[in-house]
Amino acid sequence: MNNHTSFNPRETAGKAITCNAAVLRAPKQPFVLEKIQVHPPQKMELRIKILYTSVCHTDLSFWKGENEAQRAFPRILGHEAVGVVESVGDGVTDVKEGDYVIPIFNGECGDCIYCRKGTTNLCGKFRINPFKSVMTNDGKCRFSSEDGKPIYHFLNTSTFTEYSVLDSACVVKIDPKSPLKKMSLLSCGVSTGVGAAWKVANVQAGSSVAIFGLGAVGLAVAEGAGARGASKIIGVDVNPEKFDKGRIFGITNFVNPKDSSKLVHETIREMSGGGVDYSFECTGSLEVLREAFMSTHDGWGKTVLIGIYPTPKSLPIHPMELFDGRTITGTIFGDIKGRTQLPDLARDCMQGVLNLDGFITHELPFHKINEAFGLLTDGKALRCLLLL
């Protein structure tokens, strides 16, 4: 069993905890390691001690100020992590002090019309909302500076801190025997990519796949597609240094758009006998989206949008092109319902159905968070794990 519980809940429950957090005071500014106050959880909330957290491209895009939701500062970013429950608020019954949990940015209350529907992983109260910066219960922050000023929340999670407060709908209990470092990956990137392959595209054995963008999410798509028996997995990226890593994750062919004057979709159609069965767009670029869509086979090709598009722009697709039988859809968190379905994915990882080795390329102490962001910015890291 993992033994990370260095706190004493009897001493801290119901009280504010003073701890270190990496606070972002404005876009593109370095994170500042500050002492903050983390206040007790309220009704249907819990407070967790973060054990490991990692840096995702979504964190990077918010840090750069690319997303339109850059309003509330100072703010604590971070949404990929694993932690242990320190205390729970009134009404929380499914987790208790000492349980190991994964935070999830796309929550699941279990009671709303969306959760009861069963055909979507969105939740009426706790779905991902980049504009949300306070707790759902009372519209207030659970973080404050030492002088009492509020520090805002991020994506239902805020994991760049030693302690965080989350809605109970936004955590998933995991087996205490799980490899915790790897389990942190399931908070976002790996689950999103594997879910896109399994649940959204429903990749079939013997099929062909094209993945645009070979970051952690793209490689997770490859891992999921390979586990389903895809026979041809084509990886597309402008950085050839990613190709060696891609081979480890089962990618069979590679396309660098810089290597040919041909449009990428023309190259992929030649490689796959008219087009792939499934394509996955993981970059958040409309130009790449267009190539991903056109790389699929007419009659049945399916394109899954995973990348984050920071500003509202029209799809680069003529409506009549949809009459050729190609389809296009987007996904949040790989269509996985966090609290009810993520434990199954965690078990698949523990049983070897999925291999999480290789996603964590760097490990650094928490105070080197700015260095971790630099590694991701420079394309040198898939996931840099920060140890708290």
PyMOL commands that set and color helices and strands:
alter all, ss='L'
color gray80, all
select helices_A, chain A and resi 9-12+57-64+113-117+168-170+180-187+189-200+216-227+240-248+257-259+264-271+286-294+319-324+333-335+338-350+366-377
alter helices_A, ss='H'
color red, helices_A
select strands_A, chain A and resi 17-23+32-38+45-54+80-88+100-103+143-145+150-151+163-167+171-173+208-212+232-236+253-255+278-281+302-305+327-330+360-365+383-387
alter strands_A, ss='S'
color yellow, strands_A
deselect
rebuild
show_as cartoon
